[in-house]
Amino acid sequence: MPKKARFKFVNYDGSLAAHPHAERKGTLVLPSRTPPQWRLYWGVGRCIQGGLTRYPIEVEATGPSSCRAVIRDVKDTSVAASLDLPRNAASDVQAALKERESSTVAAGRRQLASGPPAPAPTAKPSFDRVRYLGGIPSLGKERYGPLSVGSAGFFIGTVKYIRILMTDIKSVEVTGEAPKTDGTVNSKQRTAVAVHLKSGEVACIEIKKTTVAEVRGKLAAVLRAAGVPLHVRGVAAHACGGRARPGTH
């Protein structure tokens, strides 16, 4: 049985649904176990994993002692995530992967690839100029940063981000001021998003320079796929009250 292999990585691009958020650095681990799999770690207790059967790792050299790894979904090859290994030669990573390869893995990949094609993935909704205003004590203080929304949930920030899992969300509420008559959005315009959790807590998020229609349009498909209701309310009835200051209709 091969030994556990560890490789330091940088620049994970956030393209996997299990973790739809970029990470600057972490560790790629190839455990010594069956079935063969990989794990990505960043920070204490934060990781995702996948089987090498459905999510094999392709390695290409970027220099004499550096390479890039691409994790691709065999069932839907348009889904792929990349990360860089700046201190590991491609041959070393490929050798570690080959140790874990087997005829069973290869057969499983062929079976997955021969199945009906998966629907093309939709782009993950994302917003800049976002502020988390509070509402959930466990998430800490206010935070600024980009917001991305995927099947796994809401993610705000960059490296030290706020995460709201989709499985914990009961409903999402959106409100804000109407755009100008010419359709333009001014720098002071805001849309407020209230994420209602099943626990009864409400996460209050403010998105600048957006309209209700824009936010609703981006969120509708992913929330519908997750079975999470999306509501559009009047400003006065918004769950975040005055904290979001979205203006008036």
N, C-alpha and C positions, 0 to 999 in steps of 0.2 A: 504494500500500500504506500503511495507517495506521501511525503511529508507535507504539512501545511506550508503554502507559499504566500509571501506578503510582498506587495509592491506599492510604493508611495505614488499617488497620482495627484494631478492638478487639473483644473479646468473641466470638471464634469459639467456637461451642457444642459442637464435637467430635462432630457427628452424621454425619460421613462415615466410611465404613469404612476409607478409606485413611489416616485420622488420627483415631481415635476418642478424642481427648483435647482438652479445652478449652485455648485459648490466649488470653492477655490482650491481646496485640497482635501486629501483623505487617504485611505488605504484600501487597495484592492486585495482581497484575500481569497485564495483558492484552497478550501478545506480538504483534508484527507478523509473523505467520506463518500459513501454511496447513497443516493445517486449523486453524480458529479454536479457541483454547483459553484457559484461565485458569490461573494459578498462585497458590498461597498460600505466602508465605515467613515464617518466624520463626526468627531466629538464623542463624548461618553454616551453609550447606549443608543446611538443613532446610526442605523444601518438599514440597507435593503438587501435582498438576496434573490437569486434566480437560478433556475436549473440550466446547465449547459446543453441540455437536449433542445429546449425551445429557445433559449437565449444564449447562443454560442458567442464567443469572443473572437473577433478577427483582429489580428495584430499586423501593423505595418511600421517599418523602420522610419524614423524621422532624423536619425543621425547614428553615428557609430555606437553610442551608448544610450540612445533614447528611442522611444517609439510611441505610437498612438494605438489605443485599444478601442474598438467599436463593438458595442453590444447590440446585436440585431435580433429581432423577433422572426424566427423561421416561418411562423404562420402568417405574418404580415411584414414583409421585408422593408416596407416603407417606414416602419417604426425602428429607429436606431438611435443610440446614444453614444457619445464619444467622450474620451478622457485621455489625457496625456500622461505618459510615464517618463519623466525627464532623466531618470537615473537608472534605467533598465534597458538593456539591449533587447531588440525584438526576439532574437534567438533564445534568450533566457525565458521570456514570457511564453513563447511558443512551446518550449520544451516542457514547462510546467503544465501547460494546457494539454499537451500530448500525453503526459503521464496519466491524465484523468480521462482521456478519450477511451471509448470502447465501441465494439460493434453494436452494442445495445443503444448507445447514444446516437450513432450514425443512423441506425434503423429508425429510431424515434424521430429524428429530424426529417428523414425522407417521408415518413407517414404524415407528419405535420404539414410539410410543404406540399404534399399531394392532395390535401383536403381542399374544400371550397375556399376561395379567396375571401379574406376578411374585408369589410368595408374600409374605404380610405379614411384615415384618421382626420378629425377636424382640428384646426389650430386651437391651442389653448388660449382662452380669453386672458388678456393681460392689460394692465393699466399702469401708467406712471403717475407721479405726483399724488401719492396715496398716504394717508395718515390714519393709523389705528388710534382711536380716541379713548379706548378703554371699554369696560363693561364686564370683562372676564378676569377676575383677580389672578388666576393661575398664569395668565399670559403676560403679566407684568405691566409696566408703564406704557405711556404713549410711544408710538414708533412710526418713523417715516420710512418710505421705501416703495419699490414696485410691488404690485399685487398680481399674482397669477392664480388662476382658478382651473382646476382639472378634476378628474374623477376622484382623486384622492382627497380634495378639499381646497381650502383657501390658504395661500401662503403669502405673507407680507414681509418684505425686507430682502436682504442679500444673504450674507453668511449666517448671522445670528437672526433668523427669521421667526416670525410668528406663524404657527400652524394651527388651523382649525379643520379637523377631519370631517369629511363629508358624512361619515356614519354618525357623527354627533349632532348634525344640523337638522332642525325640525322644519324651518322655513327661512326664506330670505325676503327682506322688504327693501324696496328702493323708492326714493323720493328726491325731488330737487326742483330747481326753478326751470321754467320754460326757456328755450333759446330765444334770441332776438327774432324779430319778424323776418330779417334777412337770412336767418339760419345760422349766423355766426355765434361763437361761444367766446365770452370775454374771460380775462384772466382771473376774475373773482368768482366766476360761476363754479358751483360745487354740486355734486350729487352725493347723497347720504345713503349708505347701505347698512342695514341692520341684519346681522346674522343671528337668528334665534336658535338657541341650542335646546336639545331635548331636556337638559337639566333645568331650564328656565332662565338661564343667563342669556344676555344679548351682547354680542360684540358690535361696537359702533365703528364704522369705517367711513372716512370722507375721501372722495376722489375729486380733485380739482380739474377745472377746464373740461368738464364733461356734461352731458345732458342725461336725463332719465332714459330717453329713448336709446341712446348709445349704450349705456350700461345694461339696460334690460335686454337689448338685442344681443350683446355679447354673452350674457349669463344664461339666457333662456334655454339654449340647447343642452348645455352641460348639466344644468339643474334638472331639466326634464328627464335626461337620461339617468340621473341619480335618484329620481323620484322625490325631489325636494320642491315644494311649492314656491313660486315666485310671486310676490305681491307688489303692486305699485300703490302708494298711499299719498294722501295730501300731507303737506309739510306739518300741519298742526297735529296730525295723528301719528307722526313718526315716533317709533319706539326710542330713538336716541335723543328726542327732545331738543333742547338748545345746544347740545354738545356739537352737533354736526353743522349747525348754522347754514343750511342749504339755500336760504333765501325764500322767496315766495313765488307762487305761480302767477 
